[in-house]
Amino acid sequence: MDEKEKLLAKMLKSRRGELGISMSEVVDALAKSGININEKTLYGYENAVSRPSIRTFRLTVLHRQRFPYARQT
């Protein structure tokens, strides 16, 4: 695993923490956008075991509206 993969994983996990949402909530929200992954897959993304597609990464990290139940910051 290279440094870029580690950074990507850290960004995903950090963003979920900032939003105060569970892996299950992320998986459910992504499913509503047509991206079907499970918690094990998300765990792999957050721990640099595997890499998400660009679309999955963008929806998870950048688009707050995908998670309307997220903690307000």
C-alpha positions in Angstrom: 0.0 0.0 0.0 1.4 3.3 -1.0 1.1 6.7 0.7 -1.8 7.8 -1.6 -3.8 4.8 -0.6 -3.2 5.5 3.0 -4.2 9.1 2.6 -7.4 8.1 0.8 -8.3 5.6 3.5 -7.6 8.2 6.2 -9.8 10.8 4.5 -12.7 8.3 4.2 -12.6 7.3 7.8 -12.0 10.8 9.0 -15.0 12.2 7.1 -17.3 9.5 8.5 -16.2 10.5 11.9 -16.7 14.2 11.3 -20.3 13.5 10.2 -20.9 11.2 13.2 -22.3 8.4 11.2 -21.9 4.7 11.3 -20.7 2.4 8.5 -24.2 1.1 8.2 -25.5 4.6 7.5 -22.9 5.2 4.9 -23.7 1.9 3.2 -27.4 2.7 3.2 -26.9 6.2 1.8 -24.6 4.9 -1.0 -27.2 2.3 -1.9 -29.7 5.1 -2.4 -27.3 6.6 -4.9 -27.0 3.3 -6.8 -23.7 2.2 -5.2 -24.1 -1.2 -3.5 -21.3 -2.1 -1.1 -21.4 -3.7 2.3 -19.8 -2.8 5.6 -16.9 -5.1 5.0 -16.1 -3.3 1.8 -16.3 0.1 3.4 -14.0 -1.2 6.2 -11.5 -2.2 3.5 -11.7 1.3 2.0 -11.1 2.9 5.4 -8.2 0.7 6.2 -6.4 0.8 2.8 -7.2 -2.9 2.1 -9.0 -1.9 -1.2 -9.7 1.3 -3.1 -13.2 2.7 -3.8 -14.2 4.0 -7.2 -13.8 7.7 -7.8 -17.6 8.0 -7.6 -17.9 6.2 -4.3 -15.1 8.2 -2.9 -16.7 11.5 -4.0 -20.1 10.6 -2.6 -18.6 9.5 0.7 -16.2 12.3 1.3 -17.5 15.4 -0.5 -21.3 15.3 -0.6 -22.8 16.1 2.7 -26.4 16.0 1.3 -26.1 12.3 0.9 -26.1 12.1 4.7 -29.0 14.3 5.9 -29.0 12.6 9.3 -25.3 13.5 9.9 -24.4 15.5 13.0 -24.3 19.2 12.2 -20.9 20.8 12.5 
